[in-house]
């Protein structure tokens, strides 16, 4: 959950590449990050960026 909270801050602060966010927050790859993000928030990272 801590990794996801960190990614939320990065996603909201700018239009950064999601793979860069995933690696910066310690996820092995972008697909793992997306699956974990959706399971915990109910949204895809790109959907969350648009809010």
mmCIF entry with sequence, helices, sheets and N, C-alpha, C, O atoms, coordinates in Angstrom:
data_MODEL
# 
_entry.id   MODEL 
# 
_entity.id                         1 
_entity.type                       polymer 
_entity.pdbx_number_of_molecules   1 
# 
_entity_poly.entity_id                      1 
_entity_poly.type                           'polypeptide(L)' 
_entity_poly.nstd_linkage                   no 
_entity_poly.nstd_monomer                   no 
_entity_poly.pdbx_seq_one_letter_code       
;(UNK)(UNK)(UNK)(UNK)(UNK)(UNK)(UNK)(UNK)(UNK)(UNK)(UNK)(UNK)(UNK)(UNK)(UNK)(UNK)
(UNK)(UNK)(UNK)(UNK)(UNK)(UNK)(UNK)(UNK)(UNK)(UNK)(UNK)(UNK)(UNK)(UNK)(UNK)(UNK)
(UNK)(UNK)(UNK)(UNK)(UNK)(UNK)(UNK)(UNK)(UNK)(UNK)(UNK)(UNK)(UNK)(UNK)(UNK)(UNK)
(UNK)(UNK)(UNK)
;
_entity_poly.pdbx_seq_one_letter_code_can   XXXXXXXXXXXXXXXXXXXXXXXXXXXXXXXXXXXXXXXXXXXXXXXXXXX 
_entity_poly.pdbx_strand_id                 A 
# 
loop_
_entity_poly_seq.entity_id 
_entity_poly_seq.num 
_entity_poly_seq.mon_id 
_entity_poly_seq.hetero 
1 1  UNK n 
1 2  UNK n 
1 3  UNK n 
1 4  UNK n 
1 5  UNK n 
1 6  UNK n 
1 7  UNK n 
1 8  UNK n 
1 9  UNK n 
1 10 UNK n 
1 11 UNK n 
1 12 UNK n 
1 13 UNK n 
1 14 UNK n 
1 15 UNK n 
1 16 UNK n 
1 17 UNK n 
1 18 UNK n 
1 19 UNK n 
1 20 UNK n 
1 21 UNK n 
1 22 UNK n 
1 23 UNK n 
1 24 UNK n 
1 25 UNK n 
1 26 UNK n 
1 27 UNK n 
1 28 UNK n 
1 29 UNK n 
1 30 UNK n 
1 31 UNK n 
1 32 UNK n 
1 33 UNK n 
1 34 UNK n 
1 35 UNK n 
1 36 UNK n 
1 37 UNK n 
1 38 UNK n 
1 39 UNK n 
1 40 UNK n 
1 41 UNK n 
1 42 UNK n 
1 43 UNK n 
1 44 UNK n 
1 45 UNK n 
1 46 UNK n 
1 47 UNK n 
1 48 UNK n 
1 49 UNK n 
1 50 UNK n 
1 51 UNK n 
# 
_struct_asym.id          A 
_struct_asym.entity_id   1 
# 
loop_
_struct_conf.conf_type_id 
_struct_conf.id 
_struct_conf.pdbx_PDB_helix_id 
_struct_conf.beg_label_comp_id 
_struct_conf.beg_label_asym_id 
_struct_conf.beg_label_seq_id 
_struct_conf.pdbx_beg_PDB_ins_code 
_struct_conf.end_label_comp_id 
_struct_conf.end_label_asym_id 
_struct_conf.end_label_seq_id 
_struct_conf.pdbx_end_PDB_ins_code 
_struct_conf.beg_auth_comp_id 
_struct_conf.beg_auth_asym_id 
_struct_conf.beg_auth_seq_id 
_struct_conf.end_auth_comp_id 
_struct_conf.end_auth_asym_id 
_struct_conf.end_auth_seq_id 
_struct_conf.pdbx_PDB_helix_class 
_struct_conf.details 
_struct_conf.pdbx_PDB_helix_length 
HELX_P HELX_P1 AA1 UNK A 2  ? UNK A 13 ? UNK A 2  UNK A 13 1 ? 12 
HELX_P HELX_P2 AA2 UNK A 18 ? UNK A 24 ? UNK A 18 UNK A 24 1 ? 7  
HELX_P HELX_P3 AA3 UNK A 30 ? UNK A 41 ? UNK A 30 UNK A 41 1 ? 12 
HELX_P HELX_P4 AA4 UNK A 45 ? UNK A 49 ? UNK A 45 UNK A 49 1 ? 5  
# 
_struct_conf_type.id          HELX_P 
_struct_conf_type.criteria    ? 
_struct_conf_type.reference   ? 
# 
loop_
_atom_site.group_PDB 
_atom_site.id 
_atom_site.type_symbol 
_atom_site.label_atom_id 
_atom_site.label_alt_id 
_atom_site.label_comp_id 
_atom_site.label_asym_id 
_atom_site.label_entity_id 
_atom_site.label_seq_id 
_atom_site.pdbx_PDB_ins_code 
_atom_site.Cartn_x 
_atom_site.Cartn_y 
_atom_site.Cartn_z 
_atom_site.occupancy 
_atom_site.B_iso_or_equiv 
_atom_site.pdbx_formal_charge 
_atom_site.auth_seq_id 
_atom_site.auth_comp_id 
_atom_site.auth_asym_id 
_atom_site.auth_atom_id 
_atom_site.pdbx_PDB_model_num 
ATOM 1   N N  . UNK A 1 1  ? 0.827   -1.198 0.000   1.00 0.00 ? 1  UNK A N  1 
ATOM 2   C CA . UNK A 1 1  ? 0.000   0.000  0.000   1.00 0.00 ? 1  UNK A CA 1 
ATOM 3   C C  . UNK A 1 1  ? 0.869   1.258  0.000   1.00 0.00 ? 1  UNK A C  1 
ATOM 4   O O  . UNK A 1 1  ? 0.498   2.264  -0.605  1.00 0.00 ? 1  UNK A O  1 
ATOM 5   N N  . UNK A 1 2  ? 2.006   1.210  0.664   1.00 0.00 ? 2  UNK A N  1 
ATOM 6   C CA . UNK A 1 2  ? 2.890   2.379  0.692   1.00 0.00 ? 2  UNK A CA 1 
ATOM 7   C C  . UNK A 1 2  ? 3.407   2.725  -0.702  1.00 0.00 ? 2  UNK A C  1 
ATOM 8   O O  . UNK A 1 2  ? 3.515   3.897  -1.060  1.00 0.00 ? 2  UNK A O  1 
ATOM 9   N N  . UNK A 1 3  ? 3.724   1.698  -1.479  1.00 0.00 ? 3  UNK A N  1 
ATOM 10  C CA . UNK A 1 3  ? 4.191   1.946  -2.847  1.00 0.00 ? 3  UNK A CA 1 
ATOM 11  C C  . UNK A 1 3  ? 3.101   2.623  -3.667  1.00 0.00 ? 3  UNK A C  1 
ATOM 12  O O  . UNK A 1 3  ? 3.378   3.542  -4.437  1.00 0.00 ? 3  UNK A O  1 
ATOM 13  N N  . UNK A 1 4  ? 1.870   2.172  -3.504  1.00 0.00 ? 4  UNK A N  1 
ATOM 14  C CA . UNK A 1 4  ? 0.755   2.742  -4.269  1.00 0.00 ? 4  UNK A CA 1 
ATOM 15  C C  . UNK A 1 4  ? 0.523   4.191  -3.851  1.00 0.00 ? 4  UNK A C  1 
ATOM 16  O O  . UNK A 1 4  ? 0.270   5.041  -4.704  1.00 0.00 ? 4  UNK A O  1 
ATOM 17  N N  . UNK A 1 5  ? 0.605   4.484  -2.568  1.00 0.00 ? 5  UNK A N  1 
ATOM 18  C CA . UNK A 1 5  ? 0.446   5.875  -2.114  1.00 0.00 ? 5  UNK A CA 1 
ATOM 19  C C  . UNK A 1 5  ? 1.513   6.770  -2.732  1.00 0.00 ? 5  UNK A C  1 
ATOM 20  O O  . UNK A 1 5  ? 1.238   7.906  -3.118  1.00 0.00 ? 5  UNK A O  1 
ATOM 21  N N  . UNK A 1 6  ? 2.723   6.252  -2.820  1.00 0.00 ? 6  UNK A N  1 
ATOM 22  C CA . UNK A 1 6  ? 3.803   7.029  -3.430  1.00 0.00 ? 6  UNK A CA 1 
ATOM 23  C C  . UNK A 1 6  ? 3.535   7.254  -4.922  1.00 0.00 ? 6  UNK A C  1 
ATOM 24  O O  . UNK A 1 6  ? 3.780   8.343  -5.440  1.00 0.00 ? 6  UNK A O  1 
ATOM 25  N N  . UNK A 1 7  ? 3.037   6.235  -5.604  1.00 0.00 ? 7  UNK A N  1 
ATOM 26  C CA . UNK A 1 7  ? 2.759   6.385  -7.035  1.00 0.00 ? 7  UNK A CA 1 
ATOM 27  C C  . UNK A 1 7  ? 1.625   7.377  -7.281  1.00 0.00 ? 7  UNK A C  1 
ATOM 28  O O  . UNK A 1 7  ? 1.643   8.113  -8.267  1.00 0.00 ? 7  UNK A O  1 
ATOM 29  N N  . UNK A 1 8  ? 0.641   7.394  -6.384  1.00 0.00 ? 8  UNK A N  1 
ATOM 30  C CA . UNK A 1 8  ? -0.470  8.334  -6.536  1.00 0.00 ? 8  UNK A CA 1 
ATOM 31  C C  . UNK A 1 8  ? 0.051   9.767  -6.515  1.00 0.00 ? 8  UNK A C  1 
ATOM 32  O O  . UNK A 1 8  ? -0.371  10.597 -7.319  1.00 0.00 ? 8  UNK A O  1 
ATOM 33  N N  . UNK A 1 9  ? 0.961   10.051 -5.600  1.00 0.00 ? 9  UNK A N  1 
ATOM 34  C CA . UNK A 1 9  ? 1.550   11.384 -5.543  1.00 0.00 ? 9  UNK A CA 1 
ATOM 35  C C  . UNK A 1 9  ? 2.304   11.728 -6.811  1.00 0.00 ? 9  UNK A C  1 
ATOM 36  O O  . UNK A 1 9  ? 2.227   12.857 -7.296  1.00 0.00 ? 9  UNK A O  1 
ATOM 37  N N  . UNK A 1 10 ? 3.027   10.769 -7.348  1.00 0.00 ? 10 UNK A N  1 
ATOM 38  C CA . UNK A 1 10 ? 3.787   11.014 -8.576  1.00 0.00 ? 10 UNK A CA 1 
ATOM 39  C C  . UNK A 1 10 ? 2.864   11.180 -9.781  1.00 0.00 ? 10 UNK A C  1 
ATOM 40  O O  . UNK A 1 10 ? 3.115   12.016 -10.649 1.00 0.00 ? 10 UNK A O  1 
ATOM 41  N N  . UNK A 1 11 ? 1.801   10.387 -9.832  1.00 0.00 ? 11 UNK A N  1 
ATOM 42  C CA . UNK A 1 11 ? 0.867   10.458 -10.951 1.00 0.00 ? 11 UNK A CA 1 
ATOM 43  C C  . UNK A 1 11 ? 0.128   11.797 -10.934 1.00 0.00 ? 11 UNK A C  1 
ATOM 44  O O  . UNK A 1 11 ? -0.062  12.422 -11.977 1.00 0.00 ? 11 UNK A O  1 
ATOM 45  N N  . UNK A 1 12 ? -0.284  12.228 -9.751  1.00 0.00 ? 12 UNK A N  1 
ATOM 46  C CA . UNK A 1 12 ? -1.035  13.480 -9.632  1.00 0.00 ? 12 UNK A CA 1 
ATOM 47  C C  . UNK A 1 12 ? -0.180  14.719 -9.873  1.00 0.00 ? 12 UNK A C  1 
ATOM 48  O O  . UNK A 1 12 ? -0.684  15.731 -10.360 1.00 0.00 ? 12 UNK A O  1 
ATOM 49  N N  . UNK A 1 13 ? 1.096   14.653 -9.542  1.00 0.00 ? 13 UNK A N  1 
ATOM 50  C CA . UNK A 1 13 ? 1.930   15.841 -9.611  1.00 0.00 ? 13 UNK A CA 1 
ATOM 51  C C  . UNK A 1 13 ? 2.325   16.225 -11.033 1.00 0.00 ? 13 UNK A C  1 
ATOM 52  O O  . UNK A 1 13 ? 2.569   17.400 -11.304 1.00 0.00 ? 13 UNK A O  1 
ATOM 53  N N  . UNK A 1 14 ? 2.393   15.266 -11.937 1.00 0.00 ? 14 UNK A N  1 
ATOM 54  C CA . UNK A 1 14 ? 2.802   15.589 -13.306 1.00 0.00 ? 14 UNK A CA 1 
ATOM 55  C C  . UNK A 1 14 ? 2.398   14.480 -14.256 1.00 0.00 ? 14 UNK A C  1 
ATOM 56  O O  . UNK A 1 14 ? 1.898   13.434 -13.843 1.00 0.00 ? 14 UNK A O  1 
ATOM 57  N N  . UNK A 1 15 ? 2.621   14.724 -15.515 1.00 0.00 ? 15 UNK A N  1 
ATOM 58  C CA . UNK A 1 15 ? 2.323   13.745 -16.553 1.00 0.00 ? 15 UNK A CA 1 
ATOM 59  C C  . UNK A 1 15 ? 3.568   12.920 -16.842 1.00 0.00 ? 15 UNK A C  1 
ATOM 60  O O  . UNK A 1 15 ? 4.128   13.004 -17.935 1.00 0.00 ? 15 UNK A O  1 
ATOM 61  N N  . UNK A 1 16 ? 3.998   12.140 -15.892 1.00 0.00 ? 16 UNK A N  1 
ATOM 62  C CA . UNK A 1 16 ? 5.184   11.309 -16.054 1.00 0.00 ? 16 UNK A CA 1 
ATOM 63  C C  . UNK A 1 16 ? 4.808   9.971  -16.679 1.00 0.00 ? 16 UNK A C  1 
ATOM 64  O O  . UNK A 1 16 ? 3.657   9.538  -16.612 1.00 0.00 ? 16 UNK A O  1 
ATOM 65  N N  . UNK A 1 17 ? 5.781   9.339  -17.277 1.00 0.00 ? 17 UNK A N  1 
ATOM 66  C CA . UNK A 1 17 ? 5.603   8.035  -17.887 1.00 0.00 ? 17 UNK A CA 1 
ATOM 67  C C  . UNK A 1 17 ? 5.320   7.005  -16.784 1.00 0.00 ? 17 UNK A C  1 
ATOM 68  O O  . UNK A 1 17 ? 6.032   6.962  -15.781 1.00 0.00 ? 17 UNK A O  1 
ATOM 69  N N  . UNK A 1 18 ? 4.305   6.192  -16.964 1.00 0.00 ? 18 UNK A N  1 
ATOM 70  C CA . UNK A 1 18 ? 3.917   5.236  -15.931 1.00 0.00 ? 18 UNK A CA 1 
ATOM 71  C C  . UNK A 1 18 ? 4.991   4.188  -15.674 1.00 0.00 ? 18 UNK A C  1 
ATOM 72  O O  . UNK A 1 18 ? 5.122   3.708  -14.548 1.00 0.00 ? 18 UNK A O  1 
ATOM 73  N N  . UNK A 1 19 ? 5.750   3.829  -16.679 1.00 0.00 ? 19 UNK A N  1 
ATOM 74  C CA . UNK A 1 19 ? 6.821   2.858  -16.440 1.00 0.00 ? 19 UNK A CA 1 
ATOM 75  C C  . UNK A 1 19 ? 7.896   3.472  -15.558 1.00 0.00 ? 19 UNK A C  1 
ATOM 76  O O  . UNK A 1 19 ? 8.480   2.776  -14.727 1.00 0.00 ? 19 UNK A O  1 
ATOM 77  N N  . UNK A 1 20 ? 8.170   4.761  -15.723 1.00 0.00 ? 20 UNK A N  1 
ATOM 78  C CA . UNK A 1 20 ? 9.141   5.442  -14.866 1.00 0.00 ? 20 UNK A CA 1 
ATOM 79  C C  . UNK A 1 20 ? 8.634   5.504  -13.425 1.00 0.00 ? 20 UNK A C  1 
ATOM 80  O O  . UNK A 1 20 ? 9.410   5.341  -12.484 1.00 0.00 ? 20 UNK A O  1 
ATOM 81  N N  . UNK A 1 21 ? 7.355   5.735  -13.257 1.00 0.00 ? 21 UNK A N  1 
ATOM 82  C CA . UNK A 1 21 ? 6.754   5.746  -11.919 1.00 0.00 ? 21 UNK A CA 1 
ATOM 83  C C  . UNK A 1 21 ? 6.869   4.367  -11.278 1.00 0.00 ? 21 UNK A C  1 
ATOM 84  O O  . UNK A 1 21 ? 7.224   4.245  -10.105 1.00 0.00 ? 21 UNK A O  1 
ATOM 85  N N  . UNK A 1 22 ? 6.569   3.341  -12.050 1.00 0.00 ? 22 UNK A N  1 
ATOM 86  C CA . UNK A 1 22 ? 6.627   1.973  -11.533 1.00 0.00 ? 22 UNK A CA 1 
ATOM 87  C C  . UNK A 1 22 ? 8.031   1.630  -11.049 1.00 0.00 ? 22 UNK A C  1 
ATOM 88  O O  . UNK A 1 22 ? 8.201   1.119  -9.942  1.00 0.00 ? 22 UNK A O  1 
ATOM 89  N N  . UNK A 1 23 ? 9.026   1.907  -11.866 1.00 0.00 ? 23 UNK A N  1 
ATOM 90  C CA . UNK A 1 23 ? 10.404  1.585  -11.475 1.00 0.00 ? 23 UNK A CA 1 
ATOM 91  C C  . UNK A 1 23 ? 10.874  2.447  -10.298 1.00 0.00 ? 23 UNK A C  1 
ATOM 92  O O  . UNK A 1 23 ? 11.580  1.955  -9.418  1.00 0.00 ? 23 UNK A O  1 
ATOM 93  N N  . UNK A 1 24 ? 10.495  3.708  -10.274 1.00 0.00 ? 24 UNK A N  1 
ATOM 94  C CA . UNK A 1 24 ? 10.904  4.601  -9.194  1.00 0.00 ? 24 UNK A CA 1 
ATOM 95  C C  . UNK A 1 24 ? 10.326  4.173  -7.847  1.00 0.00 ? 24 UNK A C  1 
ATOM 96  O O  . UNK A 1 24 ? 10.917  4.428  -6.798  1.00 0.00 ? 24 UNK A O  1 
ATOM 97  N N  . UNK A 1 25 ? 9.177   3.526  -7.886  1.00 0.00 ? 25 UNK A N  1 
ATOM 98  C CA . UNK A 1 25 ? 8.517   3.118  -6.643  1.00 0.00 ? 25 UNK A CA 1 
ATOM 99  C C  . UNK A 1 25 ? 8.773   1.661  -6.283  1.00 0.00 ? 25 UNK A C  1 
ATOM 100 O O  . UNK A 1 25 ? 8.177   1.139  -5.341  1.00 0.00 ? 25 UNK A O  1 
ATOM 101 N N  . UNK A 1 26 ? 9.652   1.007  -7.025  1.00 0.00 ? 26 UNK A N  1 
ATOM 102 C CA . UNK A 1 26 ? 10.077  -0.329 -6.640  1.00 0.00 ? 26 UNK A CA 1 
ATOM 103 C C  . UNK A 1 26 ? 9.317   -1.491 -7.240  1.00 0.00 ? 26 UNK A C  1 
ATOM 104 O O  . UNK A 1 26 ? 9.475   -2.624 -6.785  1.00 0.00 ? 26 UNK A O  1 
ATOM 105 N N  . UNK A 1 27 ? 8.497   -1.245 -8.246  1.00 0.00 ? 27 UNK A N  1 
ATOM 106 C CA . UNK A 1 27 ? 7.812   -2.345 -8.905  1.00 0.00 ? 27 UNK A CA 1 
ATOM 107 C C  . UNK A 1 27 ? 8.729   -2.959 -9.949  1.00 0.00 ? 27 UNK A C  1 
ATOM 108 O O  . UNK A 1 27 ? 9.556   -2.265 -10.542 1.00 0.00 ? 27 UNK A O  1 
ATOM 109 N N  . UNK A 1 28 ? 8.585   -4.262 -10.175 1.00 0.00 ? 28 UNK A N  1 
ATOM 110 C CA . UNK A 1 28 ? 9.453   -4.980 -11.091 1.00 0.00 ? 28 UNK A CA 1 
ATOM 111 C C  . UNK A 1 28 ? 9.227   -4.554 -12.538 1.00 0.00 ? 28 UNK A C  1 
ATOM 112 O O  . UNK A 1 28 ? 10.182  -4.391 -13.298 1.00 0.00 ? 28 UNK A O  1 
ATOM 113 N N  . UNK A 1 29 ? 7.972   -4.375 -12.914 1.00 0.00 ? 29 UNK A N  1 
ATOM 114 C CA . UNK A 1 29 ? 7.656   -3.906 -14.264 1.00 0.00 ? 29 UNK A CA 1 
ATOM 115 C C  . UNK A 1 29 ? 6.316   -3.167 -14.256 1.00 0.00 ? 29 UNK A C  1 
ATOM 116 O O  . UNK A 1 29 ? 5.605   -3.148 -13.251 1.00 0.00 ? 29 UNK A O  1 
ATOM 117 N N  . UNK A 1 30 ? 5.994   -2.564 -15.392 1.00 0.00 ? 30 UNK A N  1 
ATOM 118 C CA . UNK A 1 30 ? 4.801   -1.736 -15.484 1.00 0.00 ? 30 UNK A CA 1 
ATOM 119 C C  . UNK A 1 30 ? 3.523   -2.565 -15.341 1.00 0.00 ? 30 UNK A C  1 
ATOM 120 O O  . UNK A 1 30 ? 2.565   -2.090 -14.731 1.00 0.00 ? 30 UNK A O  1 
ATOM 121 N N  . UNK A 1 31 ? 3.476   -3.768 -15.872 1.00 0.00 ? 31 UNK A N  1 
ATOM 122 C CA . UNK A 1 31 ? 2.261   -4.579 -15.785 1.00 0.00 ? 31 UNK A CA 1 
ATOM 123 C C  . UNK A 1 31 ? 1.971   -4.982 -14.334 1.00 0.00 ? 31 UNK A C  1 
ATOM 124 O O  . UNK A 1 31 ? 0.812   -5.008 -13.921 1.00 0.00 ? 31 UNK A O  1 
ATOM 125 N N  . UNK A 1 32 ? 3.001   -5.291 -13.573 1.00 0.00 ? 32 UNK A N  1 
ATOM 126 C CA . UNK A 1 32 ? 2.818   -5.606 -12.150 1.00 0.00 ? 32 UNK A CA 1 
ATOM 127 C C  . UNK A 1 32 ? 2.272   -4.388 -11.418 1.00 0.00 ? 32 UNK A C  1 
ATOM 128 O O  . UNK A 1 32 ? 1.359   -4.507 -10.600 1.00 0.00 ? 32 UNK A O  1 
ATOM 129 N N  . UNK A 1 33 ? 2.824   -3.231 -11.709 1.00 0.00 ? 33 UNK A N  1 
ATOM 130 C CA . UNK A 1 33 ? 2.360   -1.977 -11.111 1.00 0.00 ? 33 UNK A CA 1 
ATOM 131 C C  . UNK A 1 33 ? 0.888   -1.730 -11.437 1.00 0.00 ? 33 UNK A C  1 
ATOM 132 O O  . UNK A 1 33 ? 0.104   -1.398 -10.547 1.00 0.00 ? 33 UNK A O  1 
ATOM 133 N N  . UNK A 1 34 ? 0.511   -1.889 -12.698 1.00 0.00 ? 34 UNK A N  1 
ATOM 134 C CA . UNK A 1 34 ? -0.872  -1.622 -13.116 1.00 0.00 ? 34 UNK A CA 1 
ATOM 135 C C  . UNK A 1 34 ? -1.844  -2.579 -12.426 1.00 0.00 ? 34 UNK A C  1 
ATOM 136 O O  . UNK A 1 34 ? -2.897  -2.155 -11.951 1.00 0.00 ? 34 UNK A O  1 
ATOM 137 N N  . UNK A 1 35 ? -1.499  -3.862 -12.369 1.00 0.00 ? 35 UNK A N  1 
ATOM 138 C CA . UNK A 1 35 ? -2.367  -4.844 -11.699 1.00 0.00 ? 35 UNK A CA 1 
ATOM 139 C C  . UNK A 1 35 ? -2.549  -4.508 -10.222 1.00 0.00 ? 35 UNK A C  1 
ATOM 140 O O  . UNK A 1 35 ? -3.668  -4.536 -9.711  1.00 0.00 ? 35 UNK A O  1 
ATOM 141 N N  . UNK A 1 36 ? -1.464  -4.194 -9.542  1.00 0.00 ? 36 UNK A N  1 
ATOM 142 C CA . UNK A 1 36 ? -1.525  -3.880 -8.115  1.00 0.00 ? 36 UNK A CA 1 
ATOM 143 C C  . UNK A 1 36 ? -2.296  -2.585 -7.871  1.00 0.00 ? 36 UNK A C  1 
ATOM 144 O O  . UNK A 1 36 ? -3.096  -2.501 -6.940  1.00 0.00 ? 36 UNK A O  1 
ATOM 145 N N  . UNK A 1 37 ? -2.053  -1.574 -8.711  1.00 0.00 ? 37 UNK A N  1 
ATOM 146 C CA . UNK A 1 37 ? -2.736  -0.288 -8.584  1.00 0.00 ? 37 UNK A CA 1 
ATOM 147 C C  . UNK A 1 37 ? -4.242  -0.483 -8.725  1.00 0.00 ? 37 UNK A C  1 
ATOM 148 O O  . UNK A 1 37 ? -5.016  0.028  -7.915  1.00 0.00 ? 37 UNK A O  1 
ATOM 149 N N  . UNK A 1 38 ? -4.659  -1.223 -9.756  1.00 0.00 ? 38 UNK A N  1 
ATOM 150 C CA . UNK A 1 38 ? -6.086  -1.433 -9.981  1.00 0.00 ? 38 UNK A CA 1 
ATOM 151 C C  . UNK A 1 38 ? -6.712  -2.247 -8.853  1.00 0.00 ? 38 UNK A C  1 
ATOM 152 O O  . UNK A 1 38 ? -7.840  -1.966 -8.447  1.00 0.00 ? 38 UNK A O  1 
ATOM 153 N N  . UNK A 1 39 ? -6.012  -3.235 -8.348  1.00 0.00 ? 39 UNK A N  1 
ATOM 154 C CA . UNK A 1 39 ? -6.589  -4.054 -7.281  1.00 0.00 ? 39 UNK A CA 1 
ATOM 155 C C  . UNK A 1 39 ? -6.787  -3.257 -5.992  1.00 0.00 ? 39 UNK A C  1 
ATOM 156 O O  . UNK A 1 39 ? -7.712  -3.536 -5.229  1.00 0.00 ? 39 UNK A O  1 
ATOM 157 N N  . UNK A 1 40 ? -5.929  -2.274 -5.746  1.00 0.00 ? 40 UNK A N  1 
ATOM 158 C CA . UNK A 1 40 ? -6.040  -1.495 -4.509  1.00 0.00 ? 40 UNK A CA 1 
ATOM 159 C C  . UNK A 1 40 ? -6.899  -0.241 -4.632  1.00 0.00 ? 40 UNK A C  1 
ATOM 160 O O  . UNK A 1 40 ? -7.523  0.176  -3.656  1.00 0.00 ? 40 UNK A O  1 
ATOM 161 N N  . UNK A 1 41 ? -6.939  0.369  -5.829  1.00 0.00 ? 41 UNK A N  1 
ATOM 162 C CA . UNK A 1 41 ? -7.689  1.607  -5.976  1.00 0.00 ? 41 UNK A CA 1 
ATOM 163 C C  . UNK A 1 41 ? -8.991  1.441  -6.749  1.00 0.00 ? 41 UNK A C  1 
ATOM 164 O O  . UNK A 1 41 ? -9.915  2.238  -6.585  1.00 0.00 ? 41 UNK A O  1 
ATOM 165 N N  . UNK A 1 42 ? -9.072  0.414  -7.591  1.00 0.00 ? 42 UNK A N  1 
ATOM 166 C CA . UNK A 1 42 ? -10.252 0.233  -8.431  1.00 0.00 ? 42 UNK A CA 1 
ATOM 167 C C  . UNK A 1 42 ? -10.159 0.962  -9.756  1.00 0.00 ? 42 UNK A C  1 
ATOM 168 O O  . UNK A 1 42 ? -11.081 0.894  -10.569 1.00 0.00 ? 42 UNK A O  1 
ATOM 169 N N  . UNK A 1 43 ? -9.056  1.657  -9.979  1.00 0.00 ? 43 UNK A N  1 
ATOM 170 C CA . UNK A 1 43 ? -8.842  2.411  -11.210 1.00 0.00 ? 43 UNK A CA 1 
ATOM 171 C C  . UNK A 1 43 ? -7.533  1.991  -11.858 1.00 0.00 ? 43 UNK A C  1 
ATOM 172 O O  . UNK A 1 43 ? -6.612  1.528  -11.185 1.00 0.00 ? 43 UNK A O  1 
ATOM 173 N N  . UNK A 1 44 ? -7.463  2.159  -13.170 1.00 0.00 ? 44 UNK A N  1 
ATOM 174 C CA . UNK A 1 44 ? -6.187  2.036  -13.849 1.00 0.00 ? 44 UNK A CA 1 
ATOM 175 C C  . UNK A 1 44 ? -5.398  3.320  -13.602 1.00 0.00 ? 44 UNK A C  1 
ATOM 176 O O  . UNK A 1 44 ? -6.001  4.373  -13.396 1.00 0.00 ? 44 UNK A O  1 
ATOM 177 N N  . UNK A 1 45 ? -4.073  3.262  -13.617 1.00 0.00 ? 45 UNK A N  1 
ATOM 178 C CA . UNK A 1 45 ? -3.286  4.473  -13.391 1.00 0.00 ? 45 UNK A CA 1 
ATOM 179 C C  . UNK A 1 45 ? -3.609  5.592  -14.385 1.00 0.00 ? 45 UNK A C  1 
ATOM 180 O O  . UNK A 1 45 ? -3.613  6.763  -14.006 1.00 0.00 ? 45 UNK A O  1 
ATOM 181 N N  . UNK A 1 46 ? -3.876  5.258  -15.632 1.00 0.00 ? 46 UNK A N  1 
ATOM 182 C CA . UNK A 1 46 ? -4.211  6.296  -16.618 1.00 0.00 ? 46 UNK A CA 1 
ATOM 183 C C  . UNK A 1 46 ? -5.549  6.945  -16.307 1.00 0.00 ? 46 UNK A C  1 
ATOM 184 O O  . UNK A 1 46 ? -5.723  8.144  -16.526 1.00 0.00 ? 46 UNK A O  1 
ATOM 185 N N  . UNK A 1 47 ? -6.502  6.161  -15.796 1.00 0.00 ? 47 UNK A N  1 
ATOM 186 C CA . UNK A 1 47 ? -7.782  6.726  -15.383 1.00 0.00 ? 47 UNK A CA 1 
ATOM 187 C C  . UNK A 1 47 ? -7.586  7.655  -14.204 1.00 0.00 ? 47 UNK A C  1 
ATOM 188 O O  . UNK A 1 47 ? -8.206  8.715  -14.132 1.00 0.00 ? 47 UNK A O  1 
ATOM 189 N N  . UNK A 1 48 ? -6.739  7.267  -13.292 1.00 0.00 ? 48 UNK A N  1 
ATOM 190 C CA . UNK A 1 48 ? -6.486  8.072  -12.092 1.00 0.00 ? 48 UNK A CA 1 
ATOM 191 C C  . UNK A 1 48 ? -5.784  9.377  -12.453 1.00 0.00 ? 48 UNK A C  1 
ATOM 192 O O  . UNK A 1 48 ? -6.015  10.401 -11.811 1.00 0.00 ? 48 UNK A O  1 
ATOM 193 N N  . UNK A 1 49 ? -4.930  9.348  -13.472 1.00 0.00 ? 49 UNK A N  1 
ATOM 194 C CA . UNK A 1 49 ? -4.223  10.552 -13.913 1.00 0.00 ? 49 UNK A CA 1 
ATOM 195 C C  . UNK A 1 49 ? -5.185  11.623 -14.385 1.00 0.00 ? 49 UNK A C  1 
ATOM 196 O O  . UNK A 1 49 ? -4.926  12.814 -14.215 1.00 0.00 ? 49 UNK A O  1 
ATOM 197 N N  . UNK A 1 50 ? -6.299  11.206 -14.980 1.00 0.00 ? 50 UNK A N  1 
ATOM 198 C CA . UNK A 1 50 ? -7.249  12.150 -15.565 1.00 0.00 ? 50 UNK A CA 1 
ATOM 199 C C  . UNK A 1 50 ? -8.118  12.851 -14.535 1.00 0.00 ? 50 UNK A C  1 
ATOM 200 O O  . UNK A 1 50 ? -8.761  13.850 -14.857 1.00 0.00 ? 50 UNK A O  1 
ATOM 201 N N  . UNK A 1 51 ? -8.153  12.352 -13.297 1.00 0.00 ? 51 UNK A N  1 
ATOM 202 C CA . UNK A 1 51 ? -8.978  12.971 -12.248 1.00 0.00 ? 51 UNK A CA 1 
ATOM 203 C C  . UNK A 1 51 ? -8.392  14.266 -11.811 1.00 0.00 ? 51 UNK A C  1 
ATOM 204 O O  . UNK A 1 51 ? -8.948  14.931 -10.936 1.00 0.00 ? 51 UNK A O  1 
# 
